[in-house]
């Protein structure tokens, strides 16, 4: 059996490694004239909804001729104020002005602006730089303030306090500094030509009635920059921060115009999703254009490219499309809390009522069969909700007058449709048929989305959001947990009761494509998911084939996940550095000895999530109790195992997957919690179906296969 596991792991490694080379799109900068200057103009609060041909002609002109993108300004705190925005810009990594743990409940950016700047001749000093470097060295992102100013450029010029914070070197020195950008053409042109890199702080846009006037003044100053920049200059305009610390934050404007940035969308290897880019990409972009050497290891962002396809032809359509990315992101953050509350309430009502009726039925008391049938279908619909949250993104619900209601209607509709399909086809004659259909539909939705660009993941309820900026493409940890639960249940139900070889073949037929879909960089690109799925499927194969599970085989199963991840990582690492995904970048950190910092950061992320609030602290003992109940079932669950013997194999598989996922992903406790959203209502649906028999009219339970209906023997 050990040899079988090794061969399966080797096959997966070869398959995923080959797909990795072809799966991730490469980025390339067109052959343009050399860049001699870069000018970065930053404005807190500037969004694409502010741009119009009439109100902001200079911005509209730059949009028409340049490359445009939607900017995530995420820094170390969850909401980025101007101080953190400028510090992140200069660090090329998420940075903090103050300890993020002390900012809970902070709704104002009044005390989170750029620190004081001391002018000295033509230059200046940021006295707080030592303190900022010390603070950020202790945070999980490992930002290095002063990186941009210490990168080997002849000099960096800064206009304004925010620009000084971004342009300062590690000691806090700024080579050329003025308190505000010169307002006249001659003086502006002279200042912009002093250094290869110039950073300008153009202030912040107010919310409310004064915004239109502030926009006109801002547009005039950007027009001066555009008119008087030296030849061979790339001008970057960016909304570098929020103006309020109230969550959830916004997506902001970013555009670049100059050599290499003529038309199209901006493209960032750090997000791999057009047109999203990150604030931490701006420093690497400037260095890539001006300095002929590799980026420092501590830089998390990646250089931007222009000219990506898909952009509308007109300025108005471009600004509308980019503003829509902000609308969608904000809408998702506003409804996600309500979604989980509503799901929890409905689940408690449905599953609680079903529990009462099942107990009454088993005791021989009156329990209306119709009620059990309808509640069983409702449980199936609850199990289908994770997949339905993805399918709902086929419709732009965030544009509706009441986005939350529109999304609720779509999710409910897709979930009910899936449940209806599950109980009406010929498969309903089989005890596990409806559950198989729900698991298959859920698996199919996630898989189809992954191989077609993961367009449904972003801003979905169980996906990710560019406001958090933890991920922009592929499978997120939360969606991978839902996908994993569905695919484990699917494989377990299909493999249960078959002869040993057939059971192994069925697990492999489901597992190998699932691992490839989850892991290939051009598809799921899920590092932790591969580490989770490979051993989970190997263990499922051993359980389904009734093979003895020993400590050695468990170790080999876990090693198989590492082998597959290594194959994908090495294949991705062999690509050019600017085209690598996080797989290849992690291999690079292993080779240069800095991988420990990445692992440590992910560990801190998992701990931060666990300690996020009372509900996350309560989630851990809750999922531990559920896992214990699977292996040490109470009387009701023992009866369910007897009625539906395949249920035990399915639940054990989900628990194994969740436990490994908890250990290998930086989402920690969220992995088993989301897996339970699929597995728990599916269990109730199977129990309700068992009371009605295979045909739905009563009958005898399935005959258990010897060994599978018994407690699993994990160790010798």
WOVEN-V274735 format. One record per helix or strand of 3 or more residues. SS is the DSSP state (alpha for helix, beta for strand). FROM is the first residue (numbers start at 1). TO is the last residue. If there is no record, write none. Layout:
# WOVEN-V274735
SS:FROM:TO
SS:FROM:TO
This chain:
# WOVEN-V274735
alpha:2:23
beta:37:44
alpha:48:50
alpha:57:65
beta:67:72
alpha:82:91
alpha:100:102
beta:118:120
beta:123:125
alpha:129:137
alpha:148:150
beta:156:159
alpha:161:167
beta:176:178
alpha:185:192
beta:197:204
alpha:211:228
beta:233:238
beta:251:258
beta:265:268
beta:276:278
alpha:281:290
beta:304:308
alpha:315:362
alpha:369:394
alpha:397:399
alpha:403:424
alpha:426:429
alpha:433:451
alpha:477:495
alpha:500:519
alpha:527:544
alpha:551:573
alpha:577:579
alpha:582:592
alpha:595:610
alpha:614:631
alpha:635:643
alpha:646:664
alpha:669:692
